[in-house]
Amino acid sequence: MATYGLLRSGRNEILCSGATLADANETPDWRIYRDFAQPLIRLARDLYRDESFGREGSETVYAFDSTTLDGCRSLFPWGPFRRQSAVHLHTLLDVRGGIPTRVEVSGGQVHDLNLRAELRLEAGAFYVLDRGEVDFACLYIFPQAGAFFLTRAKKNMPFYRRASRPVDGSRGVQCDQTLLPIISTW
């Protein structure tokens, strides 16, 4: 075990072993990082609040998605996913400034739908969601909170088309429609 002398009053006294400091730093409490990051996120959001990101309006736009980090079962026994293990990194990103406002780490078996119900939705904000999350019964939380969601439709999504509007195909938009979902009741 290595020890390091710490200088005190000009004398070389051993106040604690280097191994003890290394052990203390090896497994820091995750709350330290959370408590450090939250004020920085608030500061960054304030700095970018008035920045334009290529669209009109002052509404906040969030993107909610997750990334799967595959791993082996010996490292992540708490995150079974398909035939192996994985960690899901769920992120709510403030599009203005590219600032993550919420990051959750979960096992591979946890779907975004499970975490979306825990989001604190802002009235008037827009939420861009992955198309894998089209569950209209779950999406009802957005209009209840006065928020809006935007998602791509799955190919097999049942709906009625209520209205269609013209689009500029040169900008990559295929269609602009108002849809009414067909919600099946089992």
N, C-alpha and C positions, 0 to 999 in steps of 0.2 A: 504494500500500500504506500503510495507516494504521499508525502506531506510537503506543504509549501510554507515557508516562513512569511509571515505578514509583519511588516515593519510597524513598530509602535514606539513612540518616544525615542527614536533613534536606535532602539535595540531590536535584535532579531528574535522575536518570540513566536512560537507556534501557537496560534489562537485556535485553529481547527484544521483538521486534515483536509487535503484536496479531494480525497475520495468522498468525504461527507458532502462537500459542495457539489461535486459531480452527481452524487446520488440525489440530492435535492433538486437539481436542475434536470435530471433525466425524466422525471414524470411530473411536469408542472400541471397544476389544476387548469382545466379547460376554461374555467370562468375568468381567469386572468386575461385570456385572449378575447373573450366576449366583451368584458368590461373595457378593454382597451380599444376594440374595434368600433363599438357602438357610438362613442362620441366622434370618432373620425368619420364614420358614415354620415352622421348628422351634419357635421361641418362640410363635408364634400357635397352633400345634397343642397345645402344652403348656397354654396359657391356656384353651383350649376343651375340653380332654380330659374334664372332668367335667360339661360342659354337656349338658342334655337337649335333644333336638331332636324331641320329640314321639313317641318310641317307647321301649319298655322295653328293657333290656339294655345291656351295656357294649361290645358289639362295634363295631368301626369299620366304617362304611359309606362306600364310595367310589362316585362316579359317573364313568364313563369315556365321553367323547364327543369329537367334533371339530366344528369350525366351518370352513366353506370361505369364504375371502375371495377373490372373483373379481378378476382383474387382467388387464392386457393383456400380450401376449407380449414387448413391448419392455421392460417392467419386470421380468417374471418368466420369462425364457427357460428357467430351470431347473425350472419347475413346470407342464408342460403338463397341461391338464385340459379334456376335451371339445374344443371348438373354440377355446378361449382358454387362458389360464394362470390359475393360482390358487395360493394358499398355504393349507395346512391347519394349523389350530391344534388340536393334540390335547391334551386336558386330563384329568388325573386329579384329581378334586375330592373332598376330605374333606367329607362332607355336614355333619358337626358343625362349625359355624363357617363353612362355605362357603370353605374354604381350598384353593387349588390346591396339590397336593403334587408334581405333575409337569406340566410344559408342554413340549411338543415342537412345533417349527415344521418343516414339511416341504413339499415340492412337492405340487401338487394331485393327482398320480398316486399318492401313498402312501395306502393304506387303513389304517383303524384296526387291522385284523387284523395288519398287519405290525408295528405297535408294541406290540400287546398281548403278544406273545411276549417282549418285552423288559422287561415290568413285573416288579418284585420284589414278588411277592404275599405278603401277611401271612396266616399261618395264623389261622383263625377270623374273618377279615374278610369282609364282603359286598361284592360288586362289581355295580353296576347298569349294564347295558350297553344299547346301542341295538339295536333289533331287526334292523338291517341286518347285525349281526355274528353271526348264528346259524350257526356252523360247529362242530358238536359235536366233531369231531376236534381242532380248535384249542382249544375250551373245556375239553378234558380236563386242561389245565394247572392249572385251579382245584382240582379234587378232589385232584390229585397234591400240591398245595401245602397242602392242608388248608383251603382257602378256598372260598367259595360265590359263585355268580353268579346274577343275576336278570335276565331279559330277557323282552320280549314276543315271542310266537311270530309268525313270518311266516304268512301265510294258506296257503302251499303247503308248510309244514314237515311232513315225514313223521314220525309218532310213534305210539306205542301209549299209551293212557291206562291208567295203573296204578291210580290212586285219585282220587276226587273228594271234596271236603269242602264243607260248606255255607258260603255267604258272605252278608254283609249288603250287599245291592244298593244301599242308600241311601248307602253310602260310596264308590260308584263302582267297586267290584270286581266283575268279571263272572263270574270263576270262580277256583277254587283247586284245581289238579290236580297230581298227580305224573305226569310223563311219562317215557317211555322213548323215546329217539330211535331212529329207524331210520337207521343209518349205512350208506350204500351204499359198496361196495368196487368200484372200477372195475377 
